[in-house]
Amino acid sequence: MKKAIIPSLIALLLIPLVVASAQISYEVDEEEVLLIIERSGDVLLHYNLTISVISGVVSRYVSIGMPSKDFDVLLASEVYGSELREVDHERVIESDYYAVKMHPSRPIYAGESRTYHLEVRLRNFLYEDMTNPGNVGLRFTPSWFDATVKGLKLWVILPPGVKSVDVRNQPDYDNLIQLEDGRLALYWERSMLPPNFKLDVGISFPKEYVTAYVRSEENDLLYAAVALLLLGALLISIFLIVRYVKILVEKRPYQIPEVVVESLGVNKKLEPPEVAYLKMLEGRKISYGRILTIIALMLSRKGLLRIKRFDPLEMERLEEPGAHIRAYENQFLRCLDDANPPKEECLVEVIKVLHKRVNRELSGYSRFGTLVHYEKLVNSLWRKLSEEPPEGRLEFLRENLPWLLTDEDFDRKLREHLRGGAQREVSFPEPVDIWIWIPGRGGTVQIPGPAPRKPESREVPVVTDIERAADSIARSVEGFSSSIVRNLESFSENVAKAIVPERPRGTSRRVRVACACVSCACACACVSCACACAGGGVG
């Protein structure tokens, strides 16, 4: 009797786990895919995947489908908070299904999101193109999911030397980008894709730009005959080379082999407005008002702008010979020439110029890596702020305020890092920045102009509690943000109309890339043609 009860109890305990797994509902916020075709013929495949759990718990795995079974995992990691950490993973090769399963370091509960980064190297992925003699090509479908994909971005970076006139592709790309190293990148972007949507992409280019590829069966006999004729000479050559290499190796000390993975790297030259806009593009909760606030603050620090008051908003353009400004900052100043405060349509143009700048600056760089770099930078500034003595915190805050404003959680962190320790009053001389708003002084005070103060002027100390100052700074930032963008919905709609993806015309030709397939293992295309016939999922 007891033996019969135990299995029943185990079955009952497993029921909630099965039900919870079956009830998992999620969305893919961002699927960013980077396909880099090397001169060697190998292909590097990078995924940045952000998922949000709607219901249930994702605790066992997040999987991404692979285009073939011939792959090596170079890196599997997740972003937890602002920390990038490697995670356990496993290669899945089951019949005609290939994938990488990454195991979350902690469960992802309903209402939470998590970003995963995966890098793999694909071999035997580039095939001879029989439809376009002299070309090689591949077909690729980014991993699909049984969930809505809010944003899909695909970059295919061609080998060095390939020109736009050499490329044949399907479907037509959304943008053709030339990277800093001269390589071309084809770009596709899709949004709000239904579950299991498949974007099938074909690329073909002259074979002289790669040193290795999978040849078609039609040429196999010819190559075999040539190989037999050269076999004798080859064996002799190999024997001699092996002996020579053996002698060299025995004479040299052993060296640990190095593995070098090509990466687009991180752009470390961005300014705070550009970082804030990049975060907004990547779905972070940063408003247009906050971005324009950072631009105005940068201009005031350069001595080109004076902000007199917030409500009603009033600014004054100043002249500072030799000041270095960027195009979007110059556009902001032009808006002041037309109206004060600036008109909405002019500020939309500021965002448009900023958008072009950010896209240009990030061409050839990893957006994911760049975001992680600047998040670490800002987190280090918050930590240093909390470590400053009370009398030095406001000065440190003044110097680093533009960077701290790129944090979407600025208000909470400001109060958090200025809190703690003895409640001390701090003093600093007038006139003070308008951003350092002092309670009980009639709202705001004027920011000083760039001209030096007269020697006889006397500094009057302003005394306030540091936590009250923190609250006032947050109110100043919010006041400027809401004053410069009064109708966020209207402003966002006008920005969306103004920013149209750039698409070169007349350089793309729609063709069918034939890969001399032997057999088809799935509906999307032949596996031997390097088409990703595997979807991803969670569990």
C-alpha positions as CSV (number, residue, x, y, z in Angstrom):
1,M,0.0,0.0,0.0
2,K,2.8,2.4,0.9
3,K,4.6,1.6,-2.3
4,A,1.5,2.6,-4.3
5,I,1.1,5.9,-2.4
6,I,4.7,7.1,-3.0
7,P,4.4,7.3,-6.8
8,S,1.1,9.0,-6.5
9,L,2.5,11.6,-4.2
10,I,5.4,12.2,-6.6
11,A,2.9,12.6,-9.5
12,L,0.9,15.1,-7.6
13,L,4.0,17.1,-6.7
14,L,5.0,17.3,-10.4
15,I,1.6,18.6,-11.6
16,P,2.2,22.2,-10.6
17,L,5.5,22.2,-12.4
18,V,3.9,20.9,-15.6
19,V,1.1,23.4,-15.4
20,A,3.4,26.3,-14.7
21,S,5.6,25.3,-17.7
22,A,2.5,25.0,-19.9
23,Q,1.3,28.4,-18.9
24,I,4.4,30.4,-19.8
25,S,3.6,33.4,-22.0
26,Y,6.3,35.7,-23.2
27,E,7.2,38.3,-25.8
28,V,10.5,39.0,-27.6
29,D,11.2,42.7,-27.1
30,E,14.3,42.8,-29.3
31,E,16.0,40.2,-31.5
32,E,19.2,41.6,-32.9
33,V,21.1,39.3,-35.2
34,L,24.6,39.9,-36.7
35,L,26.0,37.6,-39.4
36,I,29.6,38.3,-40.2
37,I,31.1,36.5,-43.3
38,E,34.8,36.1,-42.9
39,R,37.4,35.9,-45.7
40,S,38.1,32.3,-44.5
41,G,34.5,31.3,-45.4
42,D,33.6,30.9,-41.7
43,V,30.6,32.9,-40.5
44,L,30.3,34.5,-37.1
45,L,26.7,34.6,-35.7
46,H,25.8,37.0,-32.9
47,Y,22.4,37.2,-31.1
48,N,21.2,39.8,-28.7
49,L,17.8,38.6,-27.4
50,T,15.6,40.4,-24.9
51,I,12.5,38.5,-23.6
52,S,9.7,39.7,-21.3
53,V,7.7,37.2,-19.4
54,I,3.9,37.9,-19.3
55,S,2.8,34.9,-17.2
56,G,4.5,31.9,-15.7
57,V,8.2,31.5,-14.9
58,V,11.1,31.0,-17.3
59,S,13.6,29.0,-15.1
60,R,15.0,26.2,-17.2
61,Y,16.2,27.6,-20.5
62,V,16.1,30.2,-23.3
63,S,16.9,28.6,-26.6
64,I,18.0,30.1,-29.9
65,G,17.7,28.0,-33.1
66,M,20.9,27.4,-35.2
67,P,21.1,27.2,-39.0
68,S,23.2,24.0,-39.1
69,K,24.7,21.4,-36.8
70,D,28.3,22.5,-37.7
71,F,28.7,25.3,-35.1
72,D,30.8,26.1,-32.1
73,V,29.5,28.2,-29.2
74,L,32.0,31.0,-28.4
75,L,30.0,32.9,-25.8
76,A,26.7,32.6,-24.0
77,S,25.8,35.3,-21.5
78,E,23.0,37.2,-19.9
79,V,22.5,40.7,-18.7
80,Y,21.3,40.7,-15.1
81,G,20.7,44.3,-14.0
82,S,23.8,46.1,-15.4
83,E,26.0,43.1,-15.1
84,L,27.1,40.9,-18.0
85,R,27.7,37.3,-16.9
86,E,28.3,34.0,-18.7
87,V,25.7,31.3,-18.3
88,D,25.6,27.6,-18.6
89,H,24.5,26.4,-22.0
90,E,24.2,23.2,-24.1
91,R,24.3,22.4,-27.8
92,V,21.2,20.7,-29.0
93,I,21.4,18.5,-32.1
94,E,18.4,16.3,-32.5
95,S,17.7,14.9,-36.0
96,D,17.2,18.1,-38.1
97,Y,16.8,20.5,-35.1
98,Y,19.8,22.4,-33.9
99,A,19.8,25.0,-31.1
100,V,21.7,26.5,-28.2
101,K,19.9,26.3,-24.8
102,M,21.1,28.9,-22.3
103,H,20.1,28.4,-18.6
104,P,19.1,31.5,-16.7
105,S,21.2,32.3,-13.6
106,R,17.9,33.2,-11.9
107,P,14.3,32.5,-12.8
108,I,12.5,35.2,-14.9
109,Y,9.2,35.9,-13.3
110,A,6.1,37.5,-14.8
111,G,6.6,41.2,-15.4
112,E,10.4,40.8,-15.7
113,S,12.7,40.9,-18.7
114,R,16.2,39.5,-19.4
115,T,18.7,40.0,-22.2
116,Y,20.8,37.2,-23.6
117,H,23.9,37.4,-25.8
118,L,25.1,34.5,-27.9
119,E,28.1,34.2,-30.2
120,V,28.7,31.1,-32.4
121,R,31.0,30.2,-35.3
122,L,29.4,28.5,-38.2
123,R,31.5,26.3,-40.6
124,N,30.5,24.9,-44.0
125,F,27.8,27.6,-44.2
126,L,28.7,29.3,-47.5
127,Y,27.8,27.5,-50.7
128,E,28.6,27.8,-54.4
129,D,25.8,29.7,-56.1
130,M,24.8,27.7,-59.2
131,T,22.3,30.3,-60.4
132,N,24.9,33.0,-60.6
133,P,28.2,31.3,-61.8
134,G,31.3,32.6,-60.1
135,N,29.4,33.5,-56.9
136,V,28.9,32.0,-53.5
137,G,26.0,32.5,-51.3
138,L,23.9,31.6,-48.3
139,R,20.3,31.6,-47.1
140,F,19.6,32.5,-43.6
141,T,16.5,32.8,-41.4
142,P,16.9,34.3,-38.0
143,S,15.6,32.1,-35.2
144,W,11.8,32.4,-34.8
145,F,9.8,32.0,-31.7
146,D,6.3,31.0,-30.7
147,A,5.7,34.5,-29.4
148,T,5.3,38.0,-30.7
149,V,8.6,39.6,-31.8
150,K,8.3,43.4,-31.2
151,G,11.6,44.2,-33.1
152,L,13.8,42.2,-35.4
153,K,17.1,43.6,-36.7
154,L,19.4,41.7,-39.0
155,W,22.9,42.8,-40.1
156,V,24.8,40.8,-42.7
157,I,28.5,42.0,-42.9
158,L,30.2,40.9,-46.2
159,P,33.8,39.9,-46.5
160,P,36.4,42.7,-47.0
161,G,36.5,44.0,-50.6
162,V,33.0,43.2,-51.7
163,K,31.4,46.2,-53.4
164,S,27.7,47.1,-53.6
165,V,27.5,46.3,-57.3
166,D,28.7,42.8,-56.6
167,V,25.9,41.9,-54.2
168,R,22.8,40.0,-55.1
169,N,20.2,39.6,-52.3
170,Q,16.6,38.8,-51.5
171,P,14.5,40.4,-50.2
172,D,15.4,44.1,-50.7
173,Y,17.4,45.4,-47.8
174,D,16.3,48.4,-45.7
175,N,19.7,50.0,-45.6
176,L,23.2,49.5,-47.0
177,I,25.9,50.6,-44.5
178,Q,29.6,51.1,-45.1
179,L,31.6,50.4,-41.9
180,E,34.7,52.2,-40.8
181,D,36.9,49.4,-42.0
182,G,35.4,49.6,-45.5
183,R,33.2,46.5,-45.3
184,L,29.6,46.6,-46.4
185,A,26.7,45.6,-44.2
186,L,23.2,44.8,-45.4
187,Y,20.5,45.7,-42.9
188,W,16.9,44.5,-42.5
189,E,14.4,45.6,-39.8
190,R,10.9,44.3,-39.0
191,S,8.6,45.1,-36.1
192,M,5.5,43.5,-34.4
193,L,6.0,40.1,-36.0
194,P,3.4,37.4,-35.2
195,P,4.5,34.1,-33.6
196,N,6.6,31.8,-35.8
197,F,7.2,34.5,-38.4
198,K,10.2,33.7,-40.6
199,L,12.4,36.3,-42.4
200,D,14.2,34.3,-45.2
201,V,17.2,36.2,-46.5
202,G,19.5,35.3,-49.4
203,I,22.9,36.7,-50.1
204,S,25.2,36.1,-53.1
205,F,28.6,37.7,-54.1
206,P,31.8,36.8,-56.1
207,K,33.6,33.8,-54.7
208,E,37.1,35.4,-55.0
209,Y,36.4,37.3,-51.7
210,V,36.5,34.1,-49.7
211,T,39.1,31.3,-49.5
212,A,36.8,28.4,-48.7
213,Y,33.2,27.4,-49.4
214,V,31.1,24.3,-50.0
215,R,31.2,23.3,-53.6
216,S,28.3,21.9,-55.7
217,E,27.9,18.2,-56.5
218,E,28.3,18.9,-60.2
219,N,31.9,19.8,-59.7
220,D,32.7,17.0,-57.2
221,L,33.8,14.5,-59.9
222,L,36.1,17.0,-61.5
223,Y,37.7,17.9,-58.2
224,A,38.0,14.2,-57.3
225,A,39.9,13.4,-60.5
226,V,42.2,16.3,-60.0
227,A,42.8,15.3,-56.5
228,L,43.7,11.7,-57.6
229,L,46.3,13.1,-60.0
230,L,47.9,15.2,-57.3
231,L,47.6,12.7,-54.6
232,G,51.0,11.2,-55.0
233,A,52.7,14.6,-55.0
234,L,50.6,15.7,-52.1
235,L,51.5,12.8,-49.9
236,I,55.1,13.3,-50.5
237,S,54.8,17.0,-49.8
238,I,52.8,16.3,-46.6
239,F,55.5,13.9,-45.4
240,L,58.3,16.4,-45.9
241,I,56.3,19.2,-44.3
242,V,55.4,17.1,-41.3
243,R,59.1,16.2,-40.8
244,Y,60.1,19.9,-41.1
245,V,57.4,21.1,-38.7
246,K,58.2,18.4,-36.2
247,I,61.8,19.6,-36.2
248,L,60.8,23.2,-35.6
249,V,58.3,22.4,-32.9
250,E,60.8,20.3,-31.0
251,K,63.2,23.2,-31.0
252,R,60.7,25.8,-29.8
253,P,59.2,26.0,-26.2
254,Y,55.5,25.2,-25.9
255,Q,53.2,28.2,-26.1
256,I,49.6,28.3,-24.9
257,P,47.3,28.7,-28.0
258,E,45.3,31.9,-28.2
259,V,41.7,32.1,-29.4
260,V,40.8,35.5,-30.9
261,V,37.1,36.3,-31.6
262,E,36.4,39.2,-34.0
263,S,34.1,41.7,-32.5
264,L,32.6,45.0,-33.7
265,G,33.8,46.5,-30.4
266,V,32.5,49.3,-28.3
267,N,32.3,53.0,-29.2
268,K,33.7,54.9,-26.3
269,K,33.5,58.3,-27.8
270,L,29.8,59.0,-27.4
271,E,28.5,62.1,-25.6
272,P,25.7,61.9,-23.0
273,P,22.9,63.0,-25.4
274,E,23.9,60.3,-27.8
275,V,24.0,57.6,-25.1
276,A,20.6,58.7,-23.8
277,Y,19.1,58.5,-27.3
278,L,20.7,55.1,-27.9
279,K,19.1,53.9,-24.8
280,M,15.7,55.2,-25.9
281,L,16.2,53.4,-29.3
282,E,16.8,50.2,-27.4
283,G,13.6,50.5,-25.5
284,R,14.8,52.1,-22.3
285,K,12.4,54.5,-20.5
286,I,14.1,57.8,-21.5
287,S,11.9,60.6,-22.8
288,Y,12.5,63.1,-25.6
289,G,12.3,65.8,-22.9
290,R,15.1,64.2,-20.9
291,I,17.3,64.0,-24.1
292,L,16.7,67.7,-24.9
293,T,17.4,68.5,-21.3
294,I,20.8,66.9,-21.5
295,I,21.5,68.8,-24.8
296,A,20.6,72.1,-23.1
297,L,22.8,71.2,-20.1
298,M,25.8,70.4,-22.3
299,L,25.3,73.8,-24.1
300,S,25.1,75.7,-20.8
301,R,28.3,74.0,-19.7
302,K,30.0,75.1,-22.9
303,G,28.9,78.7,-22.2
304,L,26.6,78.8,-25.2
305,L,23.2,78.8,-23.4
306,R,21.7,80.4,-20.3
307,I,18.5,79.0,-18.8
308,K,16.7,81.7,-17.0
309,R,13.6,80.0,-15.7
310,F,11.5,76.9,-16.3
311,D,7.9,78.1,-16.1
312,P,7.5,79.7,-18.4
313,L,10.6,78.3,-20.1
314,E,13.0,81.1,-21.0
315,M,16.5,80.6,-22.5
316,E,19.2,82.9,-23.8
317,R,21.7,82.1,-26.5
318,L,25.3,83.2,-25.7
319,E,28.4,83.5,-27.8
320,E,31.5,81.6,-26.9
321,P,34.2,81.8,-29.7
322,G,35.9,78.5,-30.4
323,A,33.4,76.3,-28.6
324,H,33.2,72.9,-30.2
325,I,29.6,71.7,-30.7
326,R,28.0,68.9,-32.6
327,A,25.4,69.3,-35.3
328,Y,22.4,68.6,-33.1
329,E,23.6,71.1,-30.6
330,N,24.0,73.7,-33.3
331,Q,20.4,72.9,-34.5
332,F,19.2,73.4,-30.9
333,L,20.8,76.9,-30.8
334,R,19.2,77.7,-34.2
335,C,15.8,76.9,-32.7
336,L,16.4,79.7,-30.1
337,D,17.0,82.1,-33.0
338,D,13.5,81.4,-34.3
339,A,11.5,81.3,-31.0
340,N,11.9,81.3,-27.3
341,P,11.0,78.7,-26.1
342,P,11.8,76.7,-29.2
343,K,8.9,75.5,-31.4
344,E,8.1,71.8,-31.5
345,E,8.8,71.3,-35.2
346,C,12.3,72.8,-34.7
347,L,13.0,70.5,-31.8
348,V,11.9,67.5,-33.9
349,E,14.6,68.5,-36.3
350,V,17.1,68.4,-33.4
351,I,16.1,64.8,-32.7
352,K,16.4,64.0,-36.4
353,V,19.9,65.3,-36.6
354,L,20.8,63.4,-33.3
355,H,19.3,60.2,-34.8
356,K,21.6,60.4,-37.8
357,R,24.6,61.1,-35.6
358,V,23.9,58.1,-33.4
359,N,23.4,55.7,-36.3
360,R,26.6,57.0,-38.0
361,E,28.6,56.7,-34.8
362,L,27.4,53.1,-34.2
363,S,28.1,51.8,-37.7
364,G,30.5,49.0,-37.2
365,Y,30.2,48.9,-33.5
366,S,28.2,46.6,-31.1
367,R,25.2,48.4,-29.7
368,F,24.9,45.9,-27.0
369,G,28.5,46.2,-26.0
370,T,28.3,50.0,-26.2
371,L,25.3,50.1,-23.9
372,V,26.9,47.8,-21.3
373,H,30.1,50.0,-21.4
374,Y,28.2,53.2,-20.6
375,E,26.0,51.6,-18.0
376,K,29.1,50.5,-16.2
377,L,30.4,54.1,-16.5
378,V,27.3,55.6,-15.1
379,N,27.1,53.1,-12.3
380,S,30.7,53.9,-11.3
381,L,29.8,57.6,-11.1
382,W,26.8,56.8,-8.8
383,R,29.1,54.8,-6.6
384,K,31.7,57.6,-6.5
385,L,29.0,60.1,-5.7
386,S,27.9,58.2,-2.6
387,E,31.5,57.9,-1.5
388,E,32.1,61.6,-1.7
389,P,32.0,63.6,1.6
390,P,28.8,65.5,2.0
391,E,30.5,68.9,1.3
392,G,31.8,67.6,-2.0
393,R,28.8,65.8,-3.4
394,L,27.1,68.7,-5.0
395,E,30.3,69.7,-6.8
396,F,30.8,66.2,-8.0
397,L,27.1,66.1,-9.1
398,R,27.6,69.3,-11.1
399,E,30.6,67.9,-13.0
400,N,28.9,64.6,-13.9
401,L,25.2,65.5,-14.1
402,P,25.0,65.0,-17.9
403,W,26.2,61.4,-17.6
404,L,24.0,60.7,-14.6
405,L,20.9,62.0,-16.5
406,T,21.4,59.2,-19.0
407,D,20.2,56.8,-16.3
408,E,16.5,56.1,-16.8
409,D,16.2,55.7,-13.0
410,F,17.9,59.0,-12.3
411,D,15.4,60.4,-9.7
412,R,15.4,57.4,-7.4
413,K,19.2,56.9,-7.6
414,L,19.9,60.5,-7.0
415,R,18.0,60.4,-3.7
416,E,19.4,57.0,-2.8
417,H,23.1,58.0,-3.3
418,L,22.7,61.4,-1.6
419,R,21.0,59.8,1.4
420,G,22.8,58.3,4.4
421,G,25.1,59.4,7.1
422,A,24.6,62.5,9.3
423,Q,22.1,65.0,8.1
424,R,24.4,67.8,7.4
425,E,23.8,71.2,5.8
426,V,26.0,72.0,2.9
427,S,26.9,75.3,1.5
428,F,28.1,76.5,-1.9
429,P,28.6,80.0,-3.4
430,E,26.1,81.9,-5.4
431,P,25.3,82.3,-8.2
432,V,24.5,78.6,-8.6
433,D,23.4,76.5,-11.5
434,I,19.8,76.6,-12.3
435,W,20.0,72.8,-12.2
436,I,20.9,73.0,-8.5
437,W,17.6,74.4,-7.4
438,I,17.5,75.7,-3.8
439,P,14.3,75.4,-1.7
440,G,12.9,78.6,-0.3
441,R,14.6,80.9,-2.8
442,G,11.7,81.7,-5.0
443,G,11.8,78.6,-7.3
444,T,15.0,79.0,-9.4
445,V,18.0,81.2,-9.6
446,Q,19.8,82.4,-12.7
447,I,22.8,80.5,-14.1
448,P,25.9,82.7,-14.4
449,G,27.1,83.8,-17.8
450,P,30.5,82.7,-19.1
451,A,32.1,86.1,-18.3
452,P,34.4,86.1,-15.2
453,R,33.0,87.7,-12.1
454,K,34.4,91.0,-10.9
455,P,37.1,90.6,-8.2
456,E,35.2,92.9,-5.8
457,S,32.0,90.7,-5.9
458,R,31.4,88.8,-2.7
459,E,30.3,85.2,-2.6
460,V,27.2,84.7,-0.5
461,P,26.9,81.1,0.8
462,V,23.7,79.2,0.3
463,V,22.9,76.7,2.9
464,T,20.6,73.7,2.5
465,D,20.2,70.1,3.6
466,I,21.8,67.8,1.0
467,E,18.8,65.5,0.7
468,R,16.5,68.5,0.1
469,A,19.0,69.6,-2.6
470,A,18.7,66.2,-4.2
471,D,15.0,66.5,-4.3
472,S,15.3,70.0,-5.8
473,I,17.7,68.9,-8.5
474,A,15.3,66.2,-9.6
475,R,12.5,68.7,-9.7
476,S,14.6,71.1,-11.8
477,V,15.3,68.3,-14.4
478,E,11.7,67.3,-14.5
479,G,10.6,70.9,-14.8
480,F,12.8,71.6,-17.8
481,S,11.9,68.3,-19.5
482,S,8.1,68.9,-19.2
483,S,8.5,72.5,-20.3
484,I,10.4,71.9,-23.4
485,V,8.2,69.0,-24.5
486,R,4.7,69.8,-23.4
487,N,2.8,67.2,-25.5
488,L,4.9,64.0,-25.5
489,E,2.4,62.1,-27.7
490,S,2.3,64.8,-30.4
491,F,6.1,65.2,-30.3
492,S,6.7,61.4,-30.6
493,E,4.4,61.2,-33.6
494,N,6.2,64.1,-35.4
495,V,9.5,62.5,-34.7
496,A,8.3,59.2,-36.1
497,K,7.2,61.0,-39.3
498,A,10.5,62.9,-39.6
499,I,12.8,59.9,-39.1
500,V,12.6,57.7,-42.2
501,P,15.0,54.8,-42.6
502,E,17.6,55.6,-45.2
503,R,17.5,53.2,-48.1
504,P,19.9,53.4,-51.1
505,R,18.1,53.0,-54.4
506,G,19.1,51.0,-57.5
507,T,21.8,48.9,-55.9
508,S,19.8,45.8,-54.8
509,R,18.8,43.1,-57.2
510,R,16.3,40.5,-56.3
511,V,17.5,37.1,-57.3
512,R,17.1,33.5,-56.2
513,V,20.2,32.1,-54.5
514,A,20.6,28.4,-55.5
515,C,22.8,26.3,-53.3
516,A,22.7,22.9,-55.0
517,C,20.8,21.3,-52.2
518,V,20.9,17.5,-51.8
519,S,17.9,17.2,-49.6
520,C,15.4,19.4,-47.8
521,A,14.8,18.7,-44.2
522,C,12.3,21.5,-43.5
523,A,9.9,23.7,-45.3
524,C,11.8,27.0,-45.2
525,A,14.7,25.8,-47.4
526,C,17.4,23.2,-47.7
527,V,19.5,22.6,-44.6
528,S,22.5,22.2,-46.8
529,C,21.9,25.7,-48.2
530,A,22.5,27.1,-44.8
531,C,19.0,28.2,-43.9
532,A,18.1,28.4,-40.2
533,C,15.4,25.8,-39.9
534,A,15.2,25.9,-36.2
535,G,13.2,28.1,-33.9
536,G,13.8,29.1,-30.3
537,G,11.8,29.1,-27.2
538,V,11.7,29.2,-23.4
539,G,11.0,26.8,-20.6
